């Protein structure tokens, strides 16, 4: 069952860090570097670069950043609604609820937004290389939350789904590129 999977996922991976101080230090550093206070400024900086290079309108950049910040807030609200305690084996002190994982939510949210922004980059190797880095960073963030024992697998999975869904809905409602050829206006002639 899901409960058995969650309980097993909370205790097994943390044992790996108990015997390896450097891995534990790396996990804690990654937790600090992969939080929403880093993810969303990265989205804002990249959007600003694209505005400066005239690849993105200022309005689209502001809306993209707003989608990220709104998603961050909605993820925090979800935590308060569910109020699930964190696993008892946590290797880090965290002051909020467990479900959904805020790091996973914001990593997925930022990943989808960054990948959407990367579609505006003309140089193919930069676009694909940066996309690969974003995907790997998101996967590392998800794994880090489980290895540190601060989340159950279901917390992380829910965070990844929530963050991705929020970003996709936001981008669907506010596309980065307006339609090049708007539909013709309806004729008013009799």
C-alpha positions in Angstrom: 0.0 0.0 0.0 0.9 3.7 -0.2 1.5 3.9 3.6 4.0 1.0 3.5 5.8 2.6 0.5 5.9 5.9 2.4 7.2 4.4 5.6 9.9 2.4 3.8 10.9 5.4 1.8 11.4 7.5 4.9 13.8 5.2 6.7 15.9 3.5 4.1 17.5 6.4 2.2 18.5 8.3 5.4 20.7 5.4 6.5 22.9 6.0 3.5 23.7 9.5 4.8 24.4 8.3 8.3 27.6 6.6 7.2 28.8 9.3 4.7 29.4 12.7 6.1 30.2 14.3 2.8 27.0 13.0 1.2 25.0 14.4 4.1 26.7 17.7 3.7 26.0 17.7 0.0 22.3 16.9 0.6 22.0 19.7 3.0 23.7 22.2 0.6 21.5 21.0 -2.2 18.4 21.5 0.0 19.4 25.1 0.5 20.2 25.7 -3.2 17.0 24.1 -4.5 14.5 26.0 -2.4 11.9 28.4 -3.8 14.0 31.4 -2.7 16.5 30.3 -5.4 14.2 28.7 -8.0 12.0 31.7 -8.6 14.7 34.3 -8.8 16.4 32.1 -11.4 13.2 32.1 -13.4 13.0 35.9 -13.0 16.6 36.4 -14.1 16.3 34.2 -17.1 13.0 36.0 -18.1 14.9 39.3 -17.7 17.7 38.1 -19.9 15.1 37.2 -22.6 13.5 40.6 -22.3 16.8 42.3 -22.7 17.5 40.3 -25.8 14.1 41.1 -27.1 13.0 37.4 -27.2 10.2 38.0 -24.6 7.9 40.9 -23.9 8.1 42.5 -20.4 4.5 41.6 -19.9 5.1 37.9 -20.6 8.2 38.0 -18.3 6.2 39.5 -15.4 3.3 37.0 -15.9 5.7 34.1 -16.0 7.3 35.2 -12.7 3.8 35.8 -11.2 2.7 32.3 -12.2 5.7 30.9 -10.3 5.1 33.0 -7.2 1.4 32.2 -7.2 2.2 28.5 -7.6 4.6 28.8 -4.6 1.8 30.3 -2.5 -0.8 27.7 -3.6 1.7 24.9 -2.7 2.1 26.5 0.8 -1.7 26.7 1.2 -2.0 23.0 0.2 0.5 22.1 3.0 -1.7 24.0 5.6 -4.9 22.3 4.3 -3.5 18.8 4.5 -1.2 19.4 7.6 0.6 16.0 7.4 3.5 15.6 9.8 7.0 15.0 8.5 8.7 11.6 8.8 10.2 11.0 12.2 13.5 10.0 10.7 14.2 13.5 9.2 17.9 14.5 9.1 17.1 18.2 8.8 15.0 20.5 10.9 12.0 21.8 8.8 9.3 23.9 10.3 6.4 23.3 7.9 4.1 20.4 7.1 5.1 17.5 4.8 2.5 17.2 2.1 3.1 18.2 -0.6 6.8 18.8 -0.7 7.4 22.5 -1.2 10.8 21.9 -2.7 9.4 19.5 -5.2 6.5 21.7 -6.0 8.7 24.7 -6.7 11.4 22.7 -8.5 8.7 21.4 -10.9 7.1 24.7 -11.2 10.4 26.4 -11.9 11.5 23.6 -14.3 8.3 23.9 -16.5 8.6 27.7 -16.5 12.3 27.6 -17.4 11.9 25.0 -20.1 9.1 27.2 -21.6 11.4 30.2 -21.5 14.2 28.1 -23.0 12.1 27.4 -26.1 12.8 31.1 -26.9 16.6 30.5 -27.1 17.8 30.4 -30.7 21.0 28.4 -30.1 20.0 24.7 -30.1 22.9 23.4 -27.9 22.2 26.0 -25.2 18.5 25.3 -25.3 18.9 21.5 -25.0 21.8 21.7 -22.5 20.0 24.0 -20.2 16.9 21.9 -20.4 18.8 18.8 -19.4 20.3 20.7 -16.5 16.9 21.8 -15.4 15.5 18.3 -15.5 18.5 16.8 -13.6 18.2 19.6 -11.0 14.5 18.8 -10.5 15.2 15.1 -10.1 18.1 15.8 -7.6 15.8 18.0 -5.6 13.1 15.3 -5.5 15.6 12.6 -4.4 17.2 15.0 -1.9 13.9 15.5 0.0 13.6 11.7 0.4 17.2 11.0 1.2 17.2 13.7 3.9 14.0 12.0 5.3 12.1 15.2 5.4 9.4 13.9 3.0 7.6 10.7 2.1 7.7 9.5 -1.5 4.0 10.6 -1.9 4.8 14.1 -0.7 7.5 14.5 -3.4 5.3 12.9 -6.1 2.4 15.2 -5.2 4.7 18.2 -5.2 6.1 17.4 -8.7 2.6 16.9 -10.1 1.2 20.0 -8.4 4.1 22.2 -9.5 4.0 21.0 -13.1 0.2 21.3 -13.3 0.2 24.9 -11.9 2.9 26.0 -14.3 1.2 24.3 -17.3 -2.1 25.9 -16.5 -0.5 29.3 -16.0 1.3 29.0 -19.3 -1.9 27.9 -21.0 -3.8 30.8 -19.6 -1.0 33.3 -20.3 1.2 32.0 -23.2 4.7 33.4 -23.6 4.0 34.3 -27.2 0.7 35.8 -28.2 -0.8 34.4 -31.4 1.1 35.7 -34.4 -2.1 36.0 -36.5 -5.2 36.8 -34.4 -8.4 35.4 -35.8 -10.2 37.9 -38.1 -12.9 40.0 -36.5 -16.5 39.0 -37.2 -18.0 40.9 -40.0 -20.8 43.3 -39.1 -22.1 43.7 -42.7 -25.7 42.4 -43.4 
